[in-house]
């Protein structure tokens, strides 16, 4: 799967609007860039991000694009 997005100012992290997915990427020098994912680039009804259980989190789940935005599904069926 390939997602698309646009770079937005880091200040966007201070006030995130509903149904928004932001990705923070750091280069090899530690400079961070914030990308806002275009929801239309994600397929509907498929997991776009899976979260596995870990030491500090007992359950996993996934984010899925629905007609109305993003939905957390736990447990993740995909």
C-alpha positions as CSV (number, residue, x, y, z in Angstrom):
1,X,0.0,0.0,0.0
2,X,1.2,3.5,-0.8
3,X,-0.2,6.5,1.1
4,X,0.2,10.1,-0.2
5,X,0.2,13.3,1.8
6,X,1.4,16.9,2.0
7,X,4.0,18.4,4.3
8,X,2.4,20.7,7.0
9,X,4.0,22.9,9.6
10,X,5.1,21.2,12.8
11,X,2.7,23.5,14.7
12,X,-0.1,21.4,13.2
13,X,0.7,18.9,16.0
14,X,-0.6,21.5,18.5
15,X,-4.2,21.3,17.3
16,X,-5.1,18.2,15.3
17,X,-8.5,18.2,13.6
18,X,-10.8,15.2,13.8
19,X,-10.1,12.3,11.4
20,X,-6.6,13.5,10.7
21,X,-3.5,11.2,10.4
22,X,-0.2,12.9,10.7
23,X,3.2,11.2,10.2
24,X,6.3,12.6,11.7
25,X,9.5,11.6,9.9
26,X,13.0,12.3,11.1
27,X,16.0,12.4,8.7
28,X,19.5,11.2,9.6
29,X,20.3,14.6,11.1
30,X,17.3,14.5,13.4
31,X,15.3,17.1,11.5
32,X,11.6,16.3,11.8
33,X,9.0,16.8,9.1
34,X,5.2,16.5,9.5
35,X,3.1,14.9,6.7
36,X,-0.7,15.0,6.7
37,X,-1.9,11.8,5.0
38,X,-4.6,12.2,2.3
39,X,-7.4,9.9,3.4
40,X,-8.4,9.2,-0.2
41,X,-5.1,7.5,-0.7
42,X,-5.9,4.8,1.8
43,X,-8.1,1.9,0.7
44,X,-11.5,1.6,2.5
45,X,-12.0,-1.3,4.8
46,X,-8.3,-2.3,5.1
47,X,-5.9,-1.8,7.9
48,X,-3.6,1.2,7.2
49,X,-1.6,0.8,10.5
50,X,-1.4,-2.1,12.8
51,X,-0.4,-1.8,16.4
52,X,1.1,-5.0,17.9
53,X,0.9,-5.7,21.6
54,X,4.0,-4.9,23.5
55,X,5.5,-4.5,27.0
56,X,3.5,-1.4,27.7
57,X,0.4,-2.3,25.7
58,X,-1.5,-5.5,26.3
59,X,-3.7,-5.4,23.2
60,X,-3.1,-4.6,19.6
61,X,-5.5,-3.2,17.0
62,X,-5.5,-1.3,13.7
63,X,-6.7,1.9,12.0
64,X,-9.1,1.4,9.2
65,X,-10.5,4.0,6.7
66,X,-14.3,4.0,6.7
67,X,-16.8,6.3,4.9
68,X,-16.7,8.7,7.8
69,X,-13.0,8.9,8.5
70,X,-10.6,6.6,10.5
71,X,-11.8,3.9,12.9
72,X,-9.8,2.0,15.5
73,X,-10.5,-1.8,15.4
74,X,-9.5,-3.9,18.3
75,X,-8.6,-6.7,17.7
76,X,-7.5,-6.1,14.2
77,X,-9.2,-8.7,11.9
78,X,-6.6,-8.2,9.1
